[in-house]
């Protein structure tokens, strides 16, 4: 009985003495292992957050992204500018993370964790040259049905329209909207009811929409004939997470609801906060469908599509039109800016009813 008791006890005592004696050695190697782990983690995180860190703003808010190296996440701080920007109001901090898309320098997935929401909300964003877009268009492969005897569908890359037209334009190709025009809100965004798509070839364009639908996803195609007489094939359905969007209202393979017209790109190198390019559309016709005319689209982002600032990004893989959601701010210290702005004394507003002595 004594032997069975003292043997484990002596083993524990030996290990205790060894750890106390060699403790400095373990302490020496321990920080080294942790240091390399932190270094690798920070390097990977730095590559992801380098382009997004800092202070961004628009007319209604500031958003500051800063790295929390201890908790290994990206802190997103939101400051609103309510009451005609008379006051800067702190709205809180949200933990987030960012992931770069493969083979892209400007496209990212921004994941934001909202309070009381189990899953993070994912925002496709495009960040380039101090512009921050939450709504943009990504070039997607498509197919062309050439007028040949065999009448075969021939897959093309993003320059297939240029191949047929014999010339190259900035926007030639098929583009599908990414992200949300609502931007980043203080609460989870609702899924968009529709997704815009554009096809450009030469000076012509075709515009149509994918509508949220209750369908099972498949890889079937739809066909539409352009102004050049060539038939083009596009995906019939889009899948965004668990949601499915459709560009046809039945099970057919012919696209009926679309808008056609001409587009032009102009330049103005003196325009501020732009790339100096501007996009204008001139609708000329529509498909035979009942939802082909543009005035049937509810909540159109732009009522008149003329002279919209145009941004070509990510080596031509992405374009955006209109103002970016955020622009990198000149403010360096947000807390000091808030205190300075909110301490200003403004004259009281004029009374809606003039005093009696003025009557």
C-alpha positions as CSV (number, residue, x, y, z in Angstrom):
1,X,0.0,0.0,0.0
2,X,2.8,2.4,0.9
3,X,4.7,1.6,-2.3
4,X,1.6,2.2,-4.5
5,X,1.2,5.6,-2.7
6,X,4.8,6.8,-2.7
7,X,5.6,5.9,-6.3
8,X,3.0,8.3,-7.9
9,X,3.9,10.9,-5.2
10,X,7.6,10.7,-6.0
11,X,6.9,11.0,-9.7
12,X,4.8,14.2,-9.1
13,X,7.6,15.6,-6.9
14,X,10.2,14.9,-9.6
15,X,8.2,16.7,-12.2
16,X,7.6,19.6,-9.9
17,X,11.3,20.1,-9.2
18,X,12.1,19.7,-13.0
19,X,9.6,22.4,-14.0
20,X,10.9,24.8,-11.3
21,X,14.5,24.2,-12.3
22,X,14.0,24.4,-16.0
23,X,11.3,27.0,-15.8
24,X,13.3,29.8,-17.4
25,X,14.0,27.6,-20.4
26,X,10.3,26.9,-20.9
27,X,9.6,30.6,-20.5
28,X,12.3,31.4,-23.0
29,X,10.9,29.1,-25.7
30,X,7.3,29.8,-24.8
31,X,7.3,33.5,-25.9
32,X,9.2,32.6,-29.0
33,X,6.6,30.1,-30.1
34,X,3.8,32.7,-29.3
35,X,5.7,35.4,-31.1
36,X,6.0,33.4,-34.4
37,X,2.3,32.5,-34.1
38,X,1.3,36.2,-33.6
39,X,3.6,37.3,-36.3
40,X,2.1,34.9,-38.9
41,X,-1.5,35.8,-37.8
42,X,-0.8,39.5,-37.9
43,X,0.9,39.3,-41.3
44,X,-2.1,37.5,-42.8
45,X,-4.5,39.9,-41.1
46,X,-2.5,42.9,-42.2
47,X,-2.8,41.9,-45.8
48,X,-6.6,41.7,-45.5
49,X,-7.2,44.9,-43.5
50,X,-4.6,47.2,-44.9
51,X,-6.9,48.7,-47.5
52,X,-9.8,49.1,-45.2
53,X,-8.2,50.4,-42.0
54,X,-8.8,54.0,-41.2
55,X,-11.7,56.5,-41.3
56,X,-14.2,56.6,-44.0
57,X,-17.2,59.0,-44.5
58,X,-20.1,60.1,-46.5
59,X,-22.7,62.8,-46.0
60,X,-24.5,60.9,-43.3
61,X,-21.9,59.0,-41.3
62,X,-18.3,58.1,-40.4
63,X,-17.2,54.5,-40.3
64,X,-13.8,53.8,-38.7
65,X,-12.1,50.4,-39.1
66,X,-9.3,49.5,-36.7
67,X,-7.5,46.2,-36.0
68,X,-7.8,44.6,-32.6
69,X,-4.7,42.5,-32.5
70,X,-5.5,41.0,-29.1
71,X,-8.9,39.7,-30.1
72,X,-7.9,39.1,-33.7
73,X,-10.8,40.9,-35.4
74,X,-11.6,44.2,-37.2
75,X,-13.4,46.8,-35.1
76,X,-16.0,48.8,-37.0
77,X,-17.1,52.0,-35.4
78,X,-20.1,54.0,-36.7
79,X,-20.7,57.7,-36.1
80,X,-23.9,59.2,-37.6
81,X,-24.3,62.9,-38.7
82,X,-28.0,63.5,-37.8
83,X,-29.9,66.8,-37.6
84,X,-28.4,68.2,-40.9
85,X,-24.9,67.3,-39.6
86,X,-25.2,69.6,-36.6
87,X,-24.2,66.7,-34.3
88,X,-21.9,63.7,-34.6
89,X,-23.5,60.9,-32.7
90,X,-21.7,57.7,-31.6
91,X,-23.7,54.6,-32.5
92,X,-21.4,51.9,-31.2
93,X,-18.8,49.4,-32.3
94,X,-19.3,46.1,-34.3
95,X,-16.8,43.3,-34.6
96,X,-16.1,42.4,-38.2
97,X,-13.6,40.6,-40.4
98,X,-12.6,40.9,-44.1
99,X,-11.7,38.3,-46.7
100,X,-10.1,39.0,-50.1
101,X,-11.5,37.3,-53.1
102,X,-9.2,35.0,-54.9
103,X,-7.3,36.6,-57.9
104,X,-8.6,40.1,-56.9
105,X,-7.0,43.1,-55.4
106,X,-10.1,45.2,-54.8
107,X,-13.0,42.8,-54.0
108,X,-13.6,41.6,-50.5
109,X,-16.2,40.0,-48.3
110,X,-16.8,42.1,-45.2
111,X,-18.5,40.1,-42.4
112,X,-20.2,42.2,-39.7
113,X,-21.4,40.8,-36.4
114,X,-24.6,42.5,-35.2
115,X,-25.9,42.3,-31.6
116,X,-28.5,39.5,-31.1
117,X,-27.8,38.1,-34.5
118,X,-26.2,34.6,-34.5
119,X,-24.7,34.7,-38.0
120,X,-22.4,37.4,-39.4
121,X,-23.9,39.5,-42.2
122,X,-21.7,39.3,-45.3
123,X,-21.2,42.4,-47.5
124,X,-19.5,42.1,-50.9
125,X,-17.5,45.3,-51.1
126,X,-15.0,46.8,-53.6
127,X,-12.2,49.1,-52.2
128,X,-9.8,50.9,-54.5
129,X,-8.1,54.3,-54.6
130,X,-9.8,55.6,-51.5
131,X,-13.2,54.7,-52.8
132,X,-15.4,52.2,-50.9
133,X,-18.3,50.6,-52.8
134,X,-21.1,48.4,-51.5
135,X,-22.8,48.2,-54.8
136,X,-20.9,47.4,-58.0
137,X,-20.9,45.3,-61.1
138,X,-18.7,42.2,-61.7
139,X,-17.8,40.8,-65.1
140,X,-19.3,37.4,-65.7
141,X,-18.6,34.9,-68.5
142,X,-21.4,34.4,-71.0
143,X,-22.0,32.5,-74.3
144,X,-22.6,33.6,-77.8
145,X,-24.7,31.8,-80.4
146,X,-23.1,32.7,-83.7
147,X,-24.9,32.6,-87.0
148,X,-23.3,29.5,-88.4
149,X,-24.5,26.5,-90.2
150,X,-24.0,24.2,-87.3
151,X,-25.8,26.7,-85.0
152,X,-23.7,25.7,-82.0
153,X,-23.3,27.6,-78.8
154,X,-19.7,28.7,-78.4
155,X,-18.4,29.6,-74.9
156,X,-16.6,33.0,-74.8
157,X,-14.5,34.8,-72.2
158,X,-15.2,38.3,-71.0
159,X,-13.9,39.7,-74.3
160,X,-16.2,37.7,-76.6
161,X,-18.3,40.7,-77.4
162,X,-15.1,42.5,-78.5
163,X,-14.3,39.5,-80.7
164,X,-17.6,39.8,-82.5
165,X,-17.7,43.5,-82.7
166,X,-14.1,43.8,-83.8
167,X,-13.2,46.5,-81.3
168,X,-12.6,46.9,-77.6
169,X,-14.6,49.1,-75.2
170,X,-14.2,49.6,-71.5
171,X,-17.5,48.0,-70.6
172,X,-17.8,45.3,-73.3
173,X,-19.1,42.1,-71.6
174,X,-21.8,40.9,-69.2
175,X,-22.0,42.4,-65.7
176,X,-24.1,41.4,-62.7
177,X,-24.7,43.7,-59.7
178,X,-22.9,42.7,-56.4
179,X,-23.6,43.9,-52.9
180,X,-26.3,46.3,-51.8
181,X,-27.1,49.9,-52.8
182,X,-28.3,50.4,-49.2
183,X,-24.7,50.3,-47.9
184,X,-23.8,49.2,-44.4
185,X,-26.5,49.9,-41.9
186,X,-26.8,49.7,-38.1
187,X,-28.9,46.5,-38.5
188,X,-28.8,43.6,-40.9
189,X,-29.8,44.6,-44.5
190,X,-32.8,42.9,-46.0
191,X,-32.2,40.8,-49.1
192,X,-32.5,42.8,-52.3
193,X,-35.7,42.2,-54.2
194,X,-33.9,42.4,-57.5
195,X,-30.4,42.4,-59.0
196,X,-29.5,44.4,-62.0
197,X,-27.5,43.0,-65.0
198,X,-26.0,44.8,-68.0
199,X,-24.6,43.5,-71.2
200,X,-22.5,45.9,-73.3
201,X,-21.3,45.4,-76.8
202,X,-20.0,48.2,-79.0
203,X,-22.2,51.2,-78.2
204,X,-25.3,49.1,-77.4
205,X,-26.5,47.8,-74.0
206,X,-29.1,45.4,-72.7
207,X,-30.4,45.9,-69.2
208,X,-32.5,43.4,-67.3
209,X,-33.1,42.2,-63.7
210,X,-33.0,39.0,-61.7
211,X,-36.0,39.0,-59.3
212,X,-36.1,37.1,-56.0
213,X,-38.0,33.9,-56.5
214,X,-39.0,30.7,-54.8
215,X,-37.2,28.3,-57.1
216,X,-34.7,25.5,-56.9
217,X,-31.4,26.5,-58.4
218,X,-30.1,25.1,-61.7
219,X,-27.6,26.1,-64.4
220,X,-30.1,26.6,-67.2
221,X,-29.6,29.5,-69.7
222,X,-31.8,32.2,-71.3
223,X,-31.3,33.6,-74.8
224,X,-31.8,37.2,-75.9
225,X,-31.0,38.7,-79.3
226,X,-29.0,41.9,-79.4
227,X,-29.3,44.9,-81.8
228,X,-26.5,43.3,-83.8
229,X,-28.6,40.3,-84.5
230,X,-26.5,38.0,-82.5
231,X,-28.1,35.8,-79.8
232,X,-26.5,35.8,-76.4
233,X,-26.9,33.3,-73.5
234,X,-26.9,34.3,-69.9
235,X,-27.6,32.4,-66.6
236,X,-31.3,32.0,-66.0
237,X,-30.9,31.9,-62.3
238,X,-28.6,33.4,-59.7
239,X,-27.8,32.0,-56.3
240,X,-27.0,34.4,-53.4
241,X,-26.5,32.3,-50.3
242,X,-29.7,30.4,-49.8
243,X,-31.7,32.8,-52.1
244,X,-32.4,32.2,-55.8
245,X,-33.1,35.0,-58.3
246,X,-34.6,34.5,-61.8
247,X,-34.7,36.7,-64.9
248,X,-37.7,35.0,-66.4
249,X,-41.3,34.7,-65.1
250,X,-41.9,31.2,-66.5
251,X,-39.9,28.1,-67.3
252,X,-39.0,29.3,-70.8
253,X,-35.5,29.9,-72.2
254,X,-36.2,33.3,-73.9
255,X,-35.6,36.5,-72.0
256,X,-38.6,38.8,-72.5
257,X,-38.2,41.6,-69.9
258,X,-35.3,43.8,-70.8
259,X,-34.4,47.3,-71.9
260,X,-32.1,48.1,-74.9
261,X,-30.4,51.3,-75.9
262,X,-27.2,53.2,-76.5
263,X,-24.6,54.3,-74.0
264,X,-21.7,56.7,-74.0
265,X,-18.7,57.3,-71.8
266,X,-17.4,60.9,-71.5
267,X,-14.4,62.2,-69.5
268,X,-13.7,65.2,-67.3
269,X,-10.3,65.2,-65.6
270,X,-11.3,68.1,-63.3
271,X,-14.2,66.3,-61.6
272,X,-13.5,65.7,-57.9
273,X,-13.8,62.3,-56.2
274,X,-14.1,60.5,-59.5
275,X,-11.9,58.8,-62.0
276,X,-12.8,61.4,-64.5
277,X,-15.2,59.1,-66.4
278,X,-19.0,59.5,-66.8
279,X,-21.6,57.1,-68.1
280,X,-24.9,58.0,-69.8
281,X,-27.7,55.7,-71.1
282,X,-30.2,56.4,-73.8
283,X,-33.1,53.8,-73.7
284,X,-34.4,53.1,-77.2
285,X,-36.5,50.0,-76.8
286,X,-37.7,47.1,-74.7
287,X,-38.5,43.4,-74.9
288,X,-42.0,42.1,-75.3
289,X,-42.4,41.3,-71.6
290,X,-44.8,43.2,-69.3
291,X,-41.9,44.1,-67.0
292,X,-39.5,45.3,-69.7
293,X,-40.0,49.1,-69.4
294,X,-37.8,50.8,-66.9
295,X,-40.7,52.6,-65.2
296,X,-41.9,49.2,-63.9
297,X,-38.8,48.8,-61.8
298,X,-39.6,50.0,-58.2
299,X,-37.1,52.0,-56.3
300,X,-34.7,52.6,-59.1
301,X,-31.4,53.8,-57.8
302,X,-31.1,56.4,-60.6
303,X,-34.2,57.9,-62.2
304,X,-32.1,59.6,-65.0
305,X,-29.1,57.6,-66.1
306,X,-27.0,60.5,-67.4
307,X,-23.5,61.6,-66.5
308,X,-23.1,59.1,-63.7
309,X,-19.6,58.9,-62.4
310,X,-18.0,55.7,-63.7
311,X,-15.3,53.8,-61.9
312,X,-13.4,51.0,-63.6
313,X,-11.6,48.9,-60.9
314,X,-9.8,45.6,-60.2
315,X,-8.0,45.6,-63.6
316,X,-11.2,45.9,-65.5
317,X,-13.1,43.1,-63.6
318,X,-15.4,45.5,-61.8
319,X,-17.2,48.8,-62.6
320,X,-19.4,51.0,-60.4
321,X,-21.5,54.0,-61.3
322,X,-22.8,56.8,-59.1
323,X,-21.2,58.0,-55.9
324,X,-19.3,55.5,-53.7
325,X,-20.8,54.6,-50.4
326,X,-17.8,55.9,-48.6
327,X,-14.7,58.0,-49.3
328,X,-11.6,57.9,-47.2
329,X,-11.8,60.8,-44.8
330,X,-9.2,63.5,-44.2
331,X,-10.0,63.3,-40.5
332,X,-7.1,61.6,-38.6
333,X,-8.5,61.6,-35.1
334,X,-12.2,60.9,-35.0
335,X,-12.7,61.5,-31.3
336,X,-11.1,64.9,-31.5
337,X,-13.2,65.7,-34.6
338,X,-16.4,64.7,-32.8
339,X,-15.5,66.8,-29.7
340,X,-14.6,69.8,-31.9
341,X,-17.7,69.6,-34.0
342,X,-20.2,69.0,-31.2
343,X,-18.7,72.0,-29.2
344,X,-19.6,74.5,-31.9
345,X,-22.3,77.0,-30.9
346,X,-24.9,77.6,-33.6
347,X,-27.4,80.4,-33.8
348,X,-30.9,79.4,-32.7
349,X,-33.3,78.7,-35.6
350,X,-35.7,81.4,-36.7
351,X,-39.2,81.1,-35.2
352,X,-41.8,79.7,-37.5
353,X,-44.2,82.5,-36.2
354,X,-42.7,86.0,-36.0
355,X,-42.9,87.7,-32.6
356,X,-45.9,90.0,-32.0
357,X,-43.8,93.2,-32.0
358,X,-42.7,92.4,-35.6
359,X,-46.3,92.2,-36.8
